[in-house]
Amino acid sequence: MMEVYKNVEGSTALRKLDKIEKGCWINLENPSENELSLIEKQLNIIPGFLRDPLDEEERPRIDIEDNQILIIVDIPHTSQSEKKNKIKFETIPMGIIITDDCFITVCLRSNHILDPFRYNKVKELYTFKKTRFTFQILFSIAKDFLKDLRNIDKETAETEKSLYKSMKNEELYVLLELQKGLVFFTTSLKSNEIVMEKLLRGKHIKMYEEDEDLLEDVIIENKQAIEMANIYSSILSGTMDAFASIISNNLNVVMKILTSVTIVMAIPTMVSSFFGMNVPIPFFGDHNFGFLYILLGSIVLCIFAVSIMSKKKMF
């Protein structure tokens, strides 16, 4: 999908265009080969600049060639997990290409990072102010990481509630999926930080004083996200170890109860076995209520066994 936006003259509001104009913003989400070829020919974009961000394994970096700047950063991405309809957290690369005429964003999948920009929810947005636009996007990425980290914390808390009484591994699988998401987030945030530090040194992109202040704010938000990801990852690792022991303990409790019940049920079976032998039955052989007395005796022995086991906390 390809979308072209540009500021309405004399305003910060964006309007959608049908064709590419100077000073516009071109947003590419999962673009087709025809769209990529069109951009390359019309704007003389270096082919690798458009296709590198479409590789899921591409790492954050900065490239400069022929007055064109490519900035690749990782962004958070959520999808539906197979485990109990939970959300899967991961990261994907997004490319920002700055040319003399246009500002281009390219990503393999649809994402929510750019929605505030597309729907005119960002103040002081100018598509022709490419440096500031870049830092505004980076700021939005950092805030989206923080939002997803809070969502991971909520998912962890919900899973913990069901783990207290659980004897299965499904909840641990959910926590493992969340931990993998935190590892992806931590790695991506640290890589993004390296890119931002390079931008702050001012060797790759021209900055004004207000742009530098905005980039510093972005770096602060990114550092906060890194700290949150590290904290949540440490907590989650400890939680998984603790709840693995809890699940094992819950299973042991059930096995202890089942063993106790088996012992109690064995008493009447043993008594009835004695009186069921093909020999003369003592005490109650000719008694009309012999069976009732034997049954009552078995019950008394069961109650006695239960009382002893209860004192030993086997129930």
Secondary structure as UniProt FT lines:
FT   STRAND          2..7
FT   TURN            9..10
FT   STRAND          14..17
FT   TURN            22..23
FT   STRAND          25..29
FT   HELIX           33..43
FT   HELIX           47..51
FT   HELIX           52..54
FT   TURN            56..57
FT   STRAND          61..65
FT   TURN            66..67
FT   STRAND          68..80
FT   TURN            84..85
FT   STRAND          87..98
FT   STRAND          103..107
FT   TURN            113..114
FT   HELIX           115..118
FT   TURN            119..120
FT   TURN            123..124
FT   TURN            127..128
FT   HELIX           130..163
FT   TURN            164..165
FT   HELIX           170..200
FT   TURN            201..202
FT   HELIX           209..275
FT   TURN            282..284
FT   TURN            288..289
FT   HELIX           290..311
FT   TURN            312..313
//
